[in-house]
Amino acid sequence: MKITKEAIIDEAITVLEEKGDDPQKLTIRELASRLNIGVGLINYHFGSKEVLINLCVKKMIMGIVEEFHKVRQSLAFMKPKEKLNYLCLMTFDYLYTKPNISKVALIYDLGNTAVEDTTSALIDAYIPIIMECKPIYDDQKAYLIASRVIYILEQSFLRTEVIKKRCGVDLGDSEQRKEYLESLLRDLVK
């Protein structure tokens, strides 16, 4: 049986999920054993464990973005600003429930910015919600607001300890995270 690059990524994601989403616990040797292939084949396809992990994390996050679109559509009964608040909290909470995966994705995106990275996909997912909240906004203005929201959420997550030390806001606490987000959205989407 021929093992494809995609099959290796899928199995690596399974291993990551089994190990509590900690990328450091993924070993190439274990992955090769599970797929009944040599370590060399994995190295041939990916070059390094870091490249494989980044591709796995990107696929996982893109799956979440797809799920996000479905959730957004299911919330048609909500007012636009309620929907925005709900979906932002869902995004923010995801960062804290999957911190290892989230850190890998965000740090990778910071060092390798591209139109098709996970941060860009998330921003694009928010544009329709911003336009619902502010029908006078065109796509460009909605992009700018969505990018501000996402950049602030991502940076706040990465700098959780700094925010806690400087301001006393513990973003690890779901209630404080919710208050922080509501304040942010009031400021950005008036």
C-alpha positions as CSV (number, residue, x, y, z in Angstrom):
1,M,0.0,0.0,0.0
2,K,1.3,3.4,-1.0
3,I,1.3,5.9,1.9
4,T,0.7,9.5,0.7
5,K,1.8,12.7,2.3
6,E,-1.9,13.4,3.2
7,A,-2.1,10.0,5.0
8,I,0.9,10.8,7.0
9,I,-0.6,14.1,8.0
10,D,-3.9,12.5,8.9
11,E,-2.2,9.9,11.1
12,A,0.0,12.6,12.7
13,I,-3.2,14.5,13.6
14,T,-4.6,11.4,15.2
15,V,-1.5,11.0,17.3
16,L,-1.6,14.7,18.3
17,E,-5.2,14.3,19.4
18,E,-4.4,11.2,21.4
19,K,-1.5,12.9,23.1
20,G,-3.6,15.9,24.3
21,D,-2.7,18.2,21.4
22,D,1.0,18.5,22.6
23,P,3.1,18.6,19.4
24,Q,6.2,17.9,21.3
25,K,4.9,14.4,22.2
26,L,4.7,13.4,18.5
27,T,7.7,11.3,17.5
28,I,8.5,10.5,13.9
29,R,9.6,7.0,14.9
30,E,6.1,6.3,16.5
31,L,4.3,7.8,13.5
32,A,6.4,5.6,11.1
33,S,5.7,2.5,13.2
34,R,1.9,3.2,13.2
35,L,1.9,3.6,9.4
36,N,4.3,0.7,8.9
37,I,6.7,2.8,7.0
38,G,10.3,3.9,7.4
39,V,11.3,7.1,9.1
40,G,13.1,8.1,5.9
41,L,9.8,8.3,4.0
42,I,8.4,10.8,6.5
43,N,11.6,12.8,6.4
44,Y,11.5,12.7,2.6
45,H,8.0,14.2,2.5
46,F,8.5,16.8,5.2
47,G,12.2,17.3,5.9
48,S,11.6,17.8,9.6
49,K,9.3,17.2,12.4
50,E,8.6,20.9,12.7
51,V,7.4,21.1,9.0
52,L,5.1,18.1,9.6
53,I,3.7,19.6,12.8
54,N,3.0,22.9,11.1
55,L,1.2,21.2,8.3
56,C,-0.9,19.1,10.8
57,V,-1.7,22.2,12.9
58,K,-2.7,24.1,9.8
59,K,-5.1,21.3,8.7
60,M,-6.6,21.1,12.2
61,I,-7.2,24.9,12.4
62,M,-8.6,25.0,8.8
63,G,-11.0,22.3,9.9
64,I,-12.1,24.6,12.8
65,V,-12.5,27.5,10.4
66,E,-14.8,25.3,8.3
67,E,-16.8,24.4,11.4
68,F,-16.9,28.1,12.3
69,H,-18.8,28.8,9.0
70,K,-21.4,26.1,9.9
71,V,-21.9,27.5,13.4
72,R,-22.2,31.1,12.0
73,Q,-24.9,29.9,9.7
74,S,-26.8,28.1,12.5
75,L,-26.9,31.4,14.5
76,A,-29.2,33.2,12.0
77,F,-31.7,33.7,14.8
78,M,-29.3,36.0,16.7
79,K,-28.8,39.7,16.2
80,P,-25.6,40.5,14.3
81,K,-23.7,41.9,17.3
82,E,-24.8,38.9,19.5
83,K,-23.6,36.6,16.8
84,L,-20.2,38.4,16.6
85,N,-19.8,38.3,20.4
86,Y,-20.7,34.5,20.5
87,L,-18.3,33.6,17.6
88,C,-15.5,35.7,19.0
89,L,-15.9,34.1,22.4
90,M,-15.9,30.7,20.7
91,T,-12.6,31.6,18.9
92,F,-11.0,33.0,22.0
93,D,-12.1,30.0,24.1
94,Y,-10.6,27.6,21.5
95,L,-7.2,29.2,21.9
96,Y,-7.3,28.4,25.6
97,T,-8.8,24.9,25.3
98,K,-6.1,23.9,22.7
99,P,-3.2,26.1,23.9
100,N,-0.4,23.9,22.4
101,I,-1.9,23.7,19.0
102,S,-2.9,27.3,19.1
103,K,0.6,28.5,20.0
104,V,2.1,26.5,17.1
105,A,-0.4,27.9,14.6
106,L,0.0,31.5,15.8
107,I,3.8,31.5,16.1
108,Y,4.1,29.8,12.6
109,D,1.7,32.5,11.1
110,L,3.7,35.3,12.7
111,G,6.9,34.0,11.1
112,N,5.4,33.0,7.8
113,T,2.6,35.4,7.0
114,A,0.7,34.6,3.8
115,V,-2.7,35.2,2.3
116,E,-3.6,31.5,2.9
117,D,-2.3,31.1,6.5
118,T,-4.7,30.2,9.3
119,T,-4.9,33.7,10.7
120,S,-6.0,35.0,7.2
121,A,-8.6,32.2,6.9
122,L,-10.0,33.2,10.3
123,I,-10.1,36.9,9.4
124,D,-11.9,36.0,6.1
125,A,-14.5,34.0,8.2
126,Y,-15.2,37.1,10.2
127,I,-15.8,39.5,7.4
128,P,-19.4,38.5,6.8
129,I,-20.2,38.9,10.5
130,I,-18.6,42.4,10.6
131,M,-20.6,43.4,7.5
132,E,-23.8,42.1,9.2
133,C,-23.0,44.3,12.2
134,K,-22.2,47.3,10.0
135,P,-24.0,47.1,6.7
136,I,-22.4,50.4,5.6
137,Y,-18.9,48.7,5.6
138,D,-17.5,47.5,2.4
139,D,-15.3,44.4,2.2
140,Q,-12.1,46.4,2.8
141,K,-13.4,48.2,5.9
142,A,-14.8,44.9,7.2
143,Y,-11.5,43.2,6.6
144,L,-9.7,45.9,8.6
145,I,-12.1,45.5,11.6
146,A,-12.0,41.7,11.4
147,S,-8.2,41.7,11.3
148,R,-8.0,44.0,14.3
149,V,-10.3,41.7,16.3
150,I,-8.4,38.5,15.4
151,Y,-4.9,40.1,15.9
152,I,-5.9,41.3,19.3
153,L,-7.4,37.9,20.3
154,E,-4.3,36.1,19.1
155,Q,-1.8,38.5,20.7
156,S,-3.8,38.6,23.9
157,F,-3.6,34.8,24.0
158,L,0.1,34.7,23.4
159,R,0.7,37.4,26.0
160,T,-1.8,36.1,28.7
161,E,0.8,36.2,31.4
162,V,1.9,39.7,30.6
163,I,-1.7,41.0,30.6
164,K,-2.2,39.3,34.0
165,K,0.9,40.9,35.5
166,R,0.3,44.3,34.0
167,C,-3.5,44.6,34.4
168,G,-4.6,41.9,36.7
169,V,-6.8,40.4,34.0
170,D,-6.6,36.6,34.0
171,L,-7.5,35.5,30.5
172,G,-7.1,31.9,31.6
173,D,-10.3,32.5,33.5
174,S,-13.4,32.1,31.2
175,E,-15.4,34.9,32.9
176,Q,-12.5,37.4,32.7
177,R,-11.9,36.4,29.2
178,K,-15.5,37.0,28.3
179,E,-15.5,40.5,29.9
180,Y,-12.2,41.3,28.2
181,L,-13.7,40.3,24.8
182,E,-17.0,42.3,25.4
183,S,-14.9,45.4,26.1
184,L,-12.8,44.9,23.0
185,L,-15.9,44.5,20.8
186,R,-17.6,47.5,22.2
187,D,-14.5,49.6,21.3
188,L,-14.0,48.1,17.8
189,V,-17.6,47.6,16.6
190,K,-19.5,50.6,17.8
